[in-house]
Amino acid sequence: AHRQQDLHAGQHRRSQYPQLFSIHTLDNKPFTNPLLDNQAYRGFSMLLDIPHVPAGEKTFDKFMDLAVKLSGQLSLDLVNDQMEEVSTQWLKDVRNYVLARQEEMLKVGIKPGSKQALRLFS
């Protein structure tokens, strides 16, 4: 019953848009300016909160595109939460898992990313 899928990479957020992804240190602490000023990091964790993001492949594809782009620009490896480098098959499996969980939500009348989903899965 995991609500979030971890991939160690980055976040995109603008205040006028809903948050689709979040970024944390590898030990799951939020980044803050003082933290960034005083500590070096080997990487970061990018989270997709399954019930809180709109359903569909488009959102997951944005997530993956951003993760791949950031990892390339920052010269970081894409790894899973066990710090193992991810394969194309692993990414496909995670994508299928995310879409299946969101499909289950839709079958019981809960639209992923909706106000109802935000209340139920807060």
N, C-alpha and C positions, 0 to 999 in steps of 0.2 A: 504494500500500500504506500508506495513512494509517490509523493505529490510533485516532487521536483526531479528533473534530470540534470545531473551535473556534467559540465564540460568546462575544463579549465581554459578560459579565454576572456571575453569582455562584455561591456554594456553600451546600449544606446538609449538615451532618455532625454526628452524635452518636456518641460513642465506642462505644456498644453496637450500632450498626448498621454494616454495611459502607459504605465510602465509595462514593458513586455519582458524585459530581462533584468537581472540584477548582477552586480559584480561584488565580489568579496575577496579577501585574502585567502590563501590556501588553507589557513586555519579557521576559516569561516567568520572572520571579523570584517565589518564594513570598512571600506577605505575612508579615511578622513585626511584633511590637509596636513595636520600635525603628524599623523602616522606616515604619510608619504614623504614628508620633509625629513623625518628622523630614522627611516628604516629602508633598507633595500629589499626588493622582492624578486623571487625567481619566477613568479607567475601569479596568476589570479584565477578565480573560479567564476564561471558564468552560469547562471541558473535560469532555467525556463520553468516557471510555476504553472504546471499543466492546467489546473482548473481556472486560473486567472487570466490566461491569454486566449484570444479568439481562436476558435477551432479551425483546423485545416492545415494543409501542407504549406500554405503560404507563410504562416507565422513561423513554423519550424524551419523552413528554408531560409527565412531572414535571419533567424538565430544562427544557423549553421554558416551562412554566408559571412555574417559578422565575425563569428568565431574563427573561421579560416582566414579572413582578411586580417584581423588583429594579430593572430598568431604569426602570420607571414611578416607583417610590418614590424613586429616586436621581436622577431627571430626566436619564437617560442614553439615548442612542440605541443600538439594537441594531445592531451592525455585524459584518461577517465579519472574517477575519484580514487582509484587505487594507484594513480600515477603511472599507469601503463599507457604507452602510445596507442592511439585508437586506429582501427583499420576501417576501410570503407564498409565492410560487412557490419562492424560494430555500429557505425553511424546509421546504416540502414535499419538495424535492429532497434536502435533507440527511436528512430523516426517512426517505425511501425508501432512501437510501444506507446509513444505519445499520442499518435492518431487513434489507436485502439482505446486508450483511456478516455479521450475526448468523445469518441463514438459512443462509449458506454454512458457517458454523461448525457449526450443528446437523446439516447434511447429512453432515459427516465425523465426527460423534459427539462434538463438543466443545460443551458447554453454556456459553453466555456467562455469566460471573459465577461459574462453578464453580471448585473448587480446581484442577482440571486446566487450565482456561483461565488462571487466575492464574499457574500454573507455566509454561505454554507461552509466555505473552505478558508475561513480567516484564521 
